[in-house]
Amino acid sequence: MEQVKKLVETITKGIQEKKGSNIIIADLSDIEGSVCRYFVICQGNSPSQVEAITDSVEETARVEAGEKPVHVVGLTNAYWVAMDYTDVMVHIFLPEARTYYNLENLWEDAKLTHVPDID
């Protein structure tokens, strides 16, 4: 479990390095039938920023936590990128996609942690 928390912290750092904003960590570990233990949700303001955040998360997680995503989807149009780290799913949205899919409220029993934006 400690390794998973370190991965979440590392992913968050990767997001912040590219000025990803509105970061929310959803703890799904107590929810029966959830697909993973954590969702890390954030947004970028343009497709190129979404791509940069994705690259930064991948690099930071590899270097600092020794983890690689099992699967990355959505880079073609960078509207919504999902990165699967088995126990942690990372969702990087453009603002309108994030509002539309509203993942934070999909798992209403999840404990949500809001990470302050870094200016």
N, C-alpha and C positions, 0 to 999 in steps of 0.2 A: 504493500500500500504506500509506503514511504517513497518508493521509486516512481509511482504514479503521480504523487504530489509534486515531486521534483520535476517530472516531465511537464506538468501543468504550469509550474513556475517558469520553466525554460521556454515553453511555448509563449507564455505571456510576455516574457522579455523580448522574444523574437518579433512579436507583434508591435511592441512599443518602440523597437529600434527603427521601424519604418513608419512611425506615427499613426499606427492603427488606432482607432478610437472606439469609445463606447464598449469597452471590453466587459463581458459578463461571463463568469464561470458558473456553470450549473452543475451542482453535485447530484448525480443520479444514482449514487452507490446504494442508497436505501430503497430505491424504487424497483419493485419486482418487474422483470421482463424488459428492463431498459437495455438498449443496444450496447451501452458502454458505461463506464463509471463517471466520466465528466464530459461535458460539452464546453468548449471555449469558443465564444461567439464574439465577433468584432466586425468592424467595417472600415473600408477605405473609400476615399472620395472619387476614385476613377478606376477603370479597369487596370491601368498601369500600376496604380498604388496597390490594388488587390494582388496583382502578380508579385510586386516587390515584397509585400507582407508574406505571401506564400513562400517565396524563396528564403526570406529571413527566418521564418519559423523552421523550415526544413534544415537550413544550415545551423541554426542555434541548437535545435534538438539533436542533431547529429554530433556536433562538436561537444556540447555540454552534457548531454544525457545519453549519448551513444544510441540514439533511437532514430529509425527511419520510418516514414509512413508506409503502411501496407498498401495504401491506395490514395491517389489524389485525383479528384474529378472537378471539372468546371473551368479549367484554365483556358479552354478554347475561346470563350467570350468574357471570362473573368467577371461575371455578374454575381456568381455565388460559387466559391471554391470550397470543397469539403476535403479535409485531410483526415485519413483514418489511421490513428496510432493504436488501434485495438481497444485499449482502455480509455483512450481520450479521442474525441472527435473535435476537429477544429473547423469552424465555419467562418469564412471571410466573405462578407457581403458588400455590395454597393448599397447605399442607404435605402433606395426604393425596394430592393429585393428583400432586405432585412425587415422592413415594415410589412411587406406583403406576406412573408412566410412566418414571421412572428414566433421564431423558435423558442424564445425565452418563456413564452406562455404555453407552449405545447406540453411541457412537463410541469404542470402546476404544483406538484408536490416537491419539486426539486428545490434545494436550498440555493439561492442565487447570491453570488458575490459580485458586486460592481467594483471594477478596478478603475481608479481615477485616471483620467487622460494625462499624459505628459505633454506639456507645452514645448 
